[in-house]
Amino acid sequence: MRLGLASCVVLASALLVACEPPPPATLEFVDQSPASPRLGEITTLRFRAIDSRGNPQAGTTVTFKLQSEVPGVTLNPTEGSTNVGDGIVSTQLVANGRVASVVVIATAGDKTAVSPAVAFAGAGANGKQFTFQCGEIAGTASGGIHGIGAYDETRYLIAGVKLRCTAHVADRNGDGIAGAQVSFITEAGTLGPSSSSVSDVVGNAEVLYKTSYPLPVETDPGTFTWNPPNDATHTGDYIAPLWMHPFYWTANPIRDYGSLINPMEPRPEPFRDDPIRPNRRNNPRDNLVAMIAITTGEEGYDDKNNNGQFDEGEFDPKFDLTEPFVDNNDDGTWQDTERFVDTNGNGKWDGKNGKYDASTLIWVQERILWTGWPHPLDRDETALNRSPIVRQLKPPVGTTLILEHFTHEEAVFLLTDPWFNRVAQNEDGDGCSGGAIGPVTVDSLTQGIAFTYPSFSIERFVLRDQHDPASVPPTPAYAAPGIKFEVAAGCKYTASPEDGHVVLLSSPTITGRVF
């Protein structure tokens, strides 16, 4: 038989002819599809046989195997025959479980072809990996801005104050998911231009939030505890996020400043009667806005055997989810005035079902704070205002401050908004400075973006004799009895990192003499 001609075997009984071509001159890898497979997806790898004349060779038997065995990876089929016309043969890979990388070896006769490494990463969205935060404080798609200025001093809404919020969608291995559809619902304000967004290549789904009607739901003063209810109908969330410092709450935090507080004990929420609006009692959570992000995925679980998939005995109650709902009153469970998503379509809100769900609506909550700033009626104690929200600490009220030649003194006061929340502070230059009448200068000691929102802020600035000690010749001191000065420092607060308006508030007035 001449080289290059197929050998044929005649099966007389069946009148069939089976022809097997000689081994190919070349066996080559062609491609894989998809190029970046996810866990659980079928990936097709194609190889081509070429004969001695450089043409595609049909009918060649090709076997496939993994270069090294990888748990959870299936190769099928392990043998195939090249096509007529293009000489191509294919096999398929499926990886279930953990992230994997495999190489496939194709063999035909004495010829082999090796695929590039095929990396599998990513599965469906996982409840343990779902994150939702607002405010870009550490670069694009980061979170950490908690308060925005939403009211003026009369408690009137300032509409259109904006904040960017981002949901991070990832699989059980922490790999970001592209193309996940994420929906958002809020208690107050609006999410625009729509309430859903498609995640990008690193699993980020961004939405723009802005202040508008409806307003946040007002709440009765509650109590913070480290052990909130966590059962079939309660999420286990704290009554207030920890960035509000609820573990330091007292009934009147301005009055009680400096008193000994045990953060381990249940803490009563602050409250004050509003001196402007009749029969209104203000507390911090009146302006705490709940919002949720929702997507399709699996609930979290404890992968005890590290095989990347749920097995019997790996259910963990802490990852069991209720149907999504917007917790307007912060009590950790659904009330009939709160919006929810009916996952199973039975016309009512359902709590946790006590089992792992491989495909359901997973969701996560974010909370932000709307703040205002003091009206003159809020600042000092009067018959209408039993709980003033500005308190001078240093120098003591009524003191005439004496500044010696070339010296300086620190000034400190407490400030909160009408609901016992610190005023929104969202720009690096926010702080207190200026405002001097007389021969002194005023510089900020504390400025920048607020990372947390306790019931008040501690504002500090420094007063200096305006004389320069480095001047030549030295500037002489003022003659007794010195020169009078008066300082009401201007304190700057930026409502939002997204083109937020700026509010200027005056510190308590300090008077004194400089020598």
N, C-alpha and C positions, 0 to 999 in steps of 0.2 A: 504494500500500500504506500502511495506517495505521501510525503510529509505535507500536512495542511489539509488533507481530506478526512472527512469524518469517517469513523468506523461505524458500520451498521450491522445490526443483528436482526435477522428476519424471524419473526414469531409466526410460523406458518399456520399454527392453529387458529390464530386470531387475525391473520392476514394484516398484521401491523408491522411497521418498521420503526425501531427506536434508534436514533442517531445521537452519538455523543461526540461533540467537537473536541479537538485536542486542547490541552491547557492553554490559556490565553498567553499572549506575549507580554501583556501588561494588565495589572489590576489596579484601579485607582479609586480613591475616595472622591465623590462628587459634591455632596452637600448634606445639610441637615435642616429639618423644618419641624417646629419653629427654631429660630436661631438662639433664642434665650428661653428655654423651656422652664415651666414652673412644675413644682411637685404635683404629681397626679396627672399631668398632661402626657399625651402620647407624642413621642418624638420620632420622626422618620429619618433614617440615615440611608443614603443611596451610594452605591458603588457601581463602577462600570468596568466591563471586560473588553480589552482591545486585542484583535488578532495580529498576526505577524505582518499584515499589510497596512496596519494602522486603522482598520475599520472596526466599528462596534461588533462584538462577537455574541451571537445569540446562543441560547441553550446551554450555557456553561453553568455547571453546578458550583455554587459558592456557599461555604459554611461560615457561620459567625460565632464569635465568642467574646466574652469580656476579657480584657487584658488582665484584670484581677477582679475577683468577686467582691461585690459591694452589697452589703445587706440592704434589702428593700428595693433593689433594682432588678427589673425583669427584662430579658431580651427575648423577642419572639417575632418571626420564626428564627430558628438557628440554622436554617438551610433554605436556599432559594435558587432559582434558575434565571439567568439573564434574559431580558426581553429581546424579541425580534425588532430590529430597527435601530434601537439606541443602546443595546447591550447593557442595560441598567438592571440591577437587582437591589432590593431594599429590605431592610429589617426595621424593627421598631423597639424603642426603649420606653419603659415607664418606671419612674422613681416615686415611691411612696414613703412617707416618713420624713427623715432628716435630709438636710442639704447633702447632695452627693455630686461627685465628679467621676465619670467613667470614660474609658477608651474602648472602642469596639475594633476587633481584628477580623478582617474578612480574608478567607483563604480559598483559592481555586488552584488545584494541582500544587505546583511548587511556588506559586505566586501568592504574595500577601499584600494587603493594603491596610493601613492603620488610620482610623479616624482621629481628628483632633479631640481633645478632652471635651466631653459634653457635660456641662455643669447644670445641675438642677437646683433651683432656689425659688422659694416662694410657694405658698399655698393660699388658701382663702383667708379673708380677714379674721382675726382672732380677737376675742373680747379682752384678753389680758394685754394686748398690744395696742388697743384703741385709745388714743389720747386726744383731748380737746382743750385748747387754751387760747386766750386772747392776748393781743398786744405784742408787737415785735420789739423785744427788749435786748435780744442777743443776735440780731441778724434776721434775715428773711425766714418766715415761717416759725420763728420762735414764739414763746409765750412769756407772760410774767407781768403784764400791765393789768392791774386789778381794779383801779378806780378811774372814773371819768367825771368831769364836771358837767352835770346835767341840769342844775337848778341855779337861778339867781338868788339874791338874798331874800326875796319875797316868797320863795318856794315855787316860782313859776318855771315851767319847763323851758329849757334851751334846746330846741329840736335840732337834729342834724349833727350832733357831736359824734364823731366816728371812731371806730376801733376795728382793726383787722383781727379776725379769729381764724385759727387753723386747726383742722382735725388731722391727725397723723394715723394713717391706716397701714397696718402691717400684719403679716401672717404669724403663725405660731413660733417661727424662728427669728422674728424681728425684721424680716425683709420687707421693705416698703412695697406697696401694691399700687401699680399704675392702673387707671381706668375704673377704680371703685367709685360707685355713685354714693355720695354722702348727702343726707338731708339734715336740715337744721330747724329747730323750733325754739322760740324764745317766749319768756313770760312777759317782757315789756320791750318797747322799742321795735325795730324792724331789722330784718336781715335782707340785704339786697345785693344785686338786682333780683336774685331769685333765692329760694331757700334750699337749693341743692348745687353741688359743685363736683366736678370730676377731679380725682386726685391726679397729681403729676407723677413723674417717674420715680420720685422718692417717697411717694405715699402721702403727699400733702394735699388736703382739700381746703381751699381758702374761701372765706365769705366775709363780706363787709357788713359790720353792724353799725347802727346809728340810733341815737335817741329819738324817740317819737312816742305818740300815744300808741297803745295803752301804757299807762304808768305802772310801775311796780305795785304789786299787791301789798297793802299795809298789813302788818302782823301784830299780834299781841306779844309783849315781852316774854321771852322764854328763858330757859336755863341751859347752859352748855355743860355737857358731861362727856367724859372720855368713852363712855359705853352706851352709845345710842342704840335704840332697838334695831335688831338685825335678825329678821325671821322671814317667813314666807311672804309677807306683805310689806316689809320694810327693807330699804336698801342698805341701812347701816351707815349712811352719811351723817357727818356731824351737822348740828343745827346751823353752824356757821363755819366757813372755811378757816383753816388755821392762820391764814395770812391776815385775818381780822383780829388775831390775838384774843379769841374768846376765853381762853384760859386765864386771862387777866381782867376779865370783866368785873366791874362793881356797879352798884346801882347808880352812882354818880362819879365817873372816873376823874373829872376835873377837881371836884372837892376832895376825892379820896387819894389823889396823887401823893405818893410817898408812904402810904400805909402798907403794912405787911399783907401780902396776898399769897395764898397757897394755891398754885395752879392745878394741883392734883384733885382738889375738891370741886364739886359742881359750882359753877359760877353764874350768878343772876345777870341777865342782860340789862345794860343801862337803859334808862328812859328819862324823859323830861317832858313836862307840859309845855306845849308850844305857846310862846308869848304873843304870837301874831294871830294864829288861827284858833278860834274858840273850840274847846272840847276836843282837842287833838293831842294825843300823847305820842311823842316821837321816840323811836328806838332804832338802833343801827340796821336791823334787818328789814325795816320798812323800804329801804332802797337797795336791797340785795336782789339782783336779777338772776334768775335761773334760766339757762338755755341748754339744749341737748343736741348732740350729733348722733345720727343713726345711719347704719349701713347693714348690709347683709353679710353674715359670717357665722363662725362657730363660737360657742362659749369657751372660755378658758378651762383648762384642766391641768392636773399634775402629771406630767409625763414621767412616771417613776422608772420605767425601763428604757427611757431615752430612745424609743423607736419612732418618734415623730408622729404618732397617731394615738387616738384615744383607745384605751383598753379597759376592760372591766376592772373596777376598783380604783380608777383614777379620777372619779368625780370629786370635785371640791366645792362644798356649799358656798364658799366666798365668791366664786365666779358665776354662781347661778343668778340669772337676771330676771327681773320682773318685766312686764311689757313696758315699753318706753313711756315716760310721762314727764311733764314739766312741773316740778315741785315748787309751786308758788309760795307756800307757807313754810318751807324748809323742814317739814316734819318727817321726811324720809318715806312717806307713803302717799298713795293717790287719794285725792279728795274729789268729790263729784263736780267741783268747779274748775278742776284742772284738766288741761288737754292731755290726751294720751294717744298712742298708736295701737290699734287693735290688730296685733300680729296674727292671731289665729282666726280673726273674722267672726267671733261669736257675739259681738255686740256689747261686750263689757270688758272692763279692765281686769287683767289676771295678774296675780303675783308670780312668785317663783314656782317652778313645777318640780323641783327636787331631783332633776336629772340633767345630764349633759345633752345639749342640743347641738348637733352637727351643722344644722342650717336653720338660722333664725334671724331676727333683727337684734343685732347687738347695738348697745348705745352707751354713751358716757355723758356726764354732766359737767358743765362749766358754770361758774358764777362770777359776776362782776358787780361793782358797786357804783351807783349813781350818787354823787355828792353835790353839796351846795356850799355856800359860805355865809358867815354871820351877818345878820341885819343888826343895826345899832341897838335894837331892842333885845338882841340875844347876848350882848357882850357883858353887861353889868347886872348885878343883882338888884331887882326892883320888886314891887308888889306883883307885877305881872310875870316876872322872870325869876323864879326861885332857883334856877339852875343855870347860872351864867356859863358861857362856853369859851371865855377868854380869861386866863389867869396869869398875872405877872408873878414870877418867882424871884427874879434877881435883876436889879436891886429890889428890896422889899418895897411894897406899895407905900407911898408917902415919904420915901427917902429922898433927900437931896444928895445926888451923887457928886462926890468930890474927885476930880481928876487932877492928880499932881502933874507937874511939868514932865512931858515926854512919856507919860504912863498911859495905860489902857485898862478898861474894865469890861467884863463880860455881862451881857444882858440875856435873860432867859425868860420865855413865857410859854404857856400851854395854849393850844388852839385846836378847836374842833368845829365841825359843821353843825347845823341845827339838829342832826340826828345822832350825835355822838360818833361820827366818823371823821377821820382826818380829811382835810381838803385835798382833792385830786392834785397830784404833783407829778408832771410827766415830761419835764424838760431838764436838761443838765444844769441850766442856770437858775432854776427855781430856788428861792431863798430870800433872806431879808438883808437889805442894805439901804444906804442913803437916808433921807428924811431928817437931816440935822439942821437946826437953826442955831448958829453960834460957831465958835472955833473948834469944832470936833469933826472927825470923820467916822463913818459907820460902814463896816464891812461884814459880809456874811461869814459865819463860822460853819454852818451846815447848809449845804445846797445839793441839788441833784434830783434824780427820779426816785419816787417812793416805791419800794419793793413790797412793803406790807402796809396794811391799813388798820392799825389799832384805833382805839376810841379817841385818840388825840395825837397831835404831833408836838414835839418839843422843839421850839424855834430858838436859835441862838445867833447872836451877832455881837460884834465887839465895837466899843466906842473908844476912840483914840484922841489924844491931844493932837491937833493938826500940825503942831510944830515938828519939824524934821530934826531928829537928834543928830543926823549926819551933816547938817548944814554948817558951813564955815563962813564967818565965825558962828558959834552956837547961838541959837535964838534965845533971848532971855525969857524968863517966866513972866506971867502977868502979875501985876502988883495986886496985893490984897485989896479988896475981898475976892479977886478973881473975876472972870468973865462968865456971865450966865449962858447956859445953852439949854436947848430943848430938842429931844429926839423922838420922832414917831417913825420908826423905820418902815420903809415900803417893802412888803413881802409879796413876792411874785409867785403865782401858781398857774400852771398850764393845764388846761382841761383835758387834753388828749395828745398823744404823739402824732395824730393824723390832722395837722393844721388846727389844733385846738386853740380856742380863745384863751386870753391871758387875763387873770384877775389880780388886781393889786389891793392888798389889805394892809391896814396900818397896825403896827405893834402898839401895845400900851405906851402911853407917853411917859418919857423919862426926863426929869429936869435935874440940873446940877450946875456946878461951877468948875471951871478949869483954871489952874494957876500957871 
